[in-house]
Amino acid sequence: MSRLIFPSRFNGDVKAFFTTRSFGVDVKKISKLLSIKKENIYFPIQQHTDKVLVIKSDLEPEIADGVVTQRKGVLIGIQVADCVPILFYDIKRSVTGAVHAGWRGTASGIVKKTIALMIEHFSSSPVDIFTALGPSIRWRCYQVGVEVKDVICKATGDGKYFVQSDDGYYVDLSSANRRQALSMGIPEENIWISQECTYCNPKEYYSYRYEKSLIGAQGGFIGIL
Ligand SMILES: [Zn+2]
C-alpha cells in the first residue's frame, strides 16, 4: 500500500499531496488515482534553476523548478529526493503552485520569486496563500560547506534554519524556505511542514545523500481538478 501525505488546510476544490518512495512519480498511478488524463499531469524539466513558469494553455515541458497556474484540470508536479517539495495554493484566486527547492533554489530565493509571481501575475494576497513543505533532508542529516551556508543565509536572512558545530554547518532547507515564505507575508498559520527526514527514512523516501546517487524520486502534486 502506497502512502500519500495530504497537508492539512489544503481543502476544498484543490487536490494536494506528497508521495513516498513506493508511489514515486508514477504518472500511470497518479492518473488512475485522480481519474485524470496523463497528458494533464505537468512536470517541468528541473535543473536547480530559480525559474518559475506560469502555465497557460501550453503543456509542453520547459526548464523550470517552479510552476504556477490558474488552469483547472491540470495537476502540476515536482520531483525530489532530499530537496524540498513545496506546494502553494491561493484559496481566493484558485492559483496553484509547485516548487523544487534544493540548496541552489533556496539560495536563489525560488520561494520568494514564486510568491512574488503569484502577487504580480494573479493579484494574489499573501494572506490567502497556503504553503506546504513536504518531506526533505533535515538538520543534522544535511551538512553543507560554509559557502553554501552563506548563500542560503544571504537569501533567507534571520531565522533558525542552520546549526554550526565543530565539524561544520548543517542546514534545514525546509526551515529556510519557511522563513522565506514568512518574509513575503504568508501567515505562519498558513504554512504546513512535514516533520519527516528523507535521509532518516530511506525505506520510505528516496534520498540522494543516502543512496549516493539518484535512483528515483518522490513528488509533490497540486491541482484543481
Ligand atoms: Zn535525517
Boltz pocket constraint, residues with backbone or C-beta under 6 A from the ligand:
constraints:
  - pocket:
      binder: B
      contacts: [[A, 137], [A, 138], [A, 140], [A, 141], [A, 197], [A, 198], [A, 199], [A, 200], [A, 201]]
      max_distance: 6.0
